[in-house]
Amino acid sequence: MSDSERNKAVVEEFDAILNTRDLSRLDELCTQDMVNHALASGRPQGLEGTREFLESSLGGRLATDGWEHVNVIAEGDFVVQHGVRGGQWPGGPFLGFEADPGAYSREVVFVYRLEDGRIAERWAVRDDLTMLRQLGGLPAG
Protein backbone atom coordinates (compact mmCIF):
# COMPACT_ATOMS: atom_id res chain seq x y z
CA MET A 1 0.00 0.00 0.00
CA SER A 2 1.38 3.42 -0.95
CA ASP A 3 1.72 6.26 1.58
CA SER A 4 -1.14 8.10 -0.13
CA GLU A 5 -3.43 5.06 0.11
CA ARG A 6 -2.46 4.54 3.77
CA ASN A 7 -3.17 8.22 4.50
CA LYS A 8 -6.58 7.96 2.80
CA ALA A 9 -7.38 4.95 5.00
CA VAL A 10 -6.43 6.90 8.17
CA VAL A 11 -8.67 9.83 7.16
CA GLU A 12 -11.50 7.43 6.30
CA GLU A 13 -11.24 5.87 9.76
CA PHE A 14 -11.15 9.32 11.40
CA ASP A 15 -14.24 10.28 9.40
CA ALA A 16 -16.01 7.07 10.48
CA ILE A 17 -15.77 8.20 14.13
CA LEU A 18 -18.76 10.45 13.46
CA ASN A 19 -20.86 7.40 12.63
CA THR A 20 -19.55 4.99 15.26
CA ARG A 21 -19.31 7.53 18.12
CA ASP A 22 -16.24 5.58 19.30
CA LEU A 23 -13.28 7.87 20.07
CA SER A 24 -11.05 5.06 21.38
CA ARG A 25 -8.75 5.11 18.32
CA LEU A 26 -8.35 8.89 18.18
CA ASP A 27 -4.91 8.73 19.87
CA GLU A 28 -3.71 6.26 17.23
CA LEU A 29 -5.09 8.25 14.28
CA CYS A 30 -3.82 11.70 15.30
CA THR A 31 -0.61 13.19 16.65
CA GLN A 32 -0.82 14.53 20.22
CA ASP A 33 0.07 18.04 19.02
CA MET A 34 -2.42 17.93 16.14
CA VAL A 35 -3.44 21.40 14.94
CA ASN A 36 -7.14 21.53 14.10
CA HIS A 37 -7.52 24.83 12.23
CA ALA A 38 -11.30 24.29 12.13
CA LEU A 39 -11.83 24.60 15.89
CA ALA A 40 -13.61 27.67 17.23
CA SER A 41 -11.56 30.12 19.23
CA GLY A 42 -11.65 29.35 22.93
CA ARG A 43 -11.45 25.58 22.46
CA PRO A 44 -8.34 23.76 23.67
CA GLN A 45 -5.74 23.09 21.00
CA GLY A 46 -4.00 19.86 20.14
CA LEU A 47 -5.67 16.49 20.15
CA GLU A 48 -7.64 17.38 23.29
CA GLY A 49 -9.44 20.22 21.49
CA THR A 50 -10.45 17.85 18.70
CA ARG A 51 -11.57 15.26 21.26
CA GLU A 52 -13.67 17.88 23.08
CA PHE A 53 -15.26 19.00 19.79
CA LEU A 54 -16.09 15.44 18.75
CA GLU A 55 -17.48 14.56 22.19
CA SER A 56 -19.75 17.62 22.17
CA SER A 57 -20.84 16.94 18.57
CA LEU A 58 -21.42 13.25 19.18
CA GLY A 59 -23.27 14.00 22.40
CA GLY A 60 -26.33 14.98 20.38
CA ARG A 61 -25.64 18.60 19.47
CA LEU A 62 -25.01 17.76 15.82
CA ALA A 63 -26.18 14.41 14.49
CA THR A 64 -24.31 14.07 11.21
CA ASP A 65 -25.69 11.54 8.76
CA GLY A 66 -22.53 11.60 6.68
CA TRP A 67 -21.52 12.07 3.09
CA GLU A 68 -24.19 12.33 0.42
CA HIS A 69 -21.30 12.20 -2.04
CA VAL A 70 -17.57 12.71 -1.64
CA ASN A 71 -14.41 12.92 -3.73
CA VAL A 72 -11.15 12.05 -1.99
CA ILE A 73 -7.74 13.05 -3.31
CA ALA A 74 -4.46 11.99 -1.70
CA GLU A 75 -1.03 13.26 -2.67
CA GLY A 76 2.03 12.88 -0.49
CA ASP A 77 1.20 13.87 3.09
CA PHE A 78 -2.15 15.50 2.19
CA VAL A 79 -5.67 14.10 1.88
CA VAL A 80 -8.56 16.26 0.68
CA GLN A 81 -12.25 15.37 0.98
CA HIS A 82 -14.75 17.44 -1.01
CA GLY A 83 -18.45 16.77 -1.26
CA VAL A 84 -21.86 17.23 0.27
CA ARG A 85 -22.49 16.23 3.86
CA GLY A 86 -25.94 16.09 5.41
CA GLY A 87 -27.49 15.55 8.79
CA GLN A 88 -30.09 16.47 11.36
CA TRP A 89 -29.77 19.64 13.46
CA PRO A 90 -31.49 19.30 16.88
CA GLY A 91 -32.34 23.02 17.00
CA GLY A 92 -30.75 25.86 18.92
CA PRO A 93 -28.04 28.44 18.38
CA PHE A 94 -25.64 27.94 15.49
CA LEU A 95 -22.97 30.57 14.80
CA GLY A 96 -24.97 33.15 16.72
CA PHE A 97 -28.28 32.47 14.95
CA GLU A 98 -31.25 30.53 16.27
CA ALA A 99 -31.72 27.56 13.93
CA ASP A 100 -34.81 25.35 13.89
CA PRO A 101 -34.48 21.58 14.14
CA GLY A 102 -34.37 19.82 10.81
CA ALA A 103 -32.41 18.27 8.01
CA TYR A 104 -29.55 20.08 6.33
CA SER A 105 -27.17 19.43 3.46
CA ARG A 106 -24.06 21.51 2.78
CA GLU A 107 -20.93 21.46 0.70
CA VAL A 108 -17.71 20.93 2.65
CA VAL A 109 -13.99 20.56 2.08
CA PHE A 110 -11.73 18.92 4.65
CA VAL A 111 -7.95 18.98 4.25
CA TYR A 112 -5.66 16.77 6.33
CA ARG A 113 -1.87 16.76 6.62
CA LEU A 114 -0.41 13.54 7.96
CA GLU A 115 2.93 12.75 9.60
CA ASP A 116 4.07 9.15 9.80
CA GLY A 117 0.56 7.91 9.08
CA ARG A 118 -1.17 10.10 11.69
CA ILE A 119 -3.23 13.28 11.25
CA ALA A 120 -1.11 16.28 12.22
CA GLU A 121 -3.28 19.12 10.84
CA ARG A 122 -6.90 19.53 9.77
CA TRP A 123 -8.71 22.36 7.97
CA ALA A 124 -12.42 22.67 7.17
CA VAL A 125 -14.33 24.88 4.76
CA ARG A 126 -18.10 24.53 5.18
CA ASP A 127 -21.07 26.24 3.57
CA ASP A 128 -22.65 27.25 6.89
CA LEU A 129 -24.71 29.99 5.18
CA THR A 130 -26.66 27.37 3.23
CA MET A 131 -27.16 25.35 6.40
CA LEU A 132 -28.51 28.38 8.28
CA ARG A 133 -30.92 29.14 5.44
CA GLN A 134 -32.17 25.54 5.33
CA LEU A 135 -32.82 25.61 9.10
CA GLY A 136 -34.60 28.97 9.11
CA GLY A 137 -31.80 30.82 10.92
CA LEU A 138 -31.53 33.23 8.00
CA PRO A 139 -34.01 34.11 5.27
CA ALA A 140 -33.52 32.31 1.95
CA GLY A 141 -31.55 34.27 -0.67
ZIUR-V511550 format. One line per field, one symbol per residue. burial: I if it has 24 or more other ideal C-beta (glycine too) atoms within 12 Angstrom, else O. Layout:
BEGIN
burial = ???
END
This chain:
BEGIN
burial = OOOOOOIIIIIIIIIOIIOOOOIOOIOOIIIOOIIIOIIOOOOOOIIOIIIOIIOOIOOOOIOIOOIOOOOIOIOOIIIIIOIOIIIOIOOOOIOOOOIOOOOIIIIIIIIIIIOOIIIIIIOIOIOIOOIIOIIOIOOOO
END
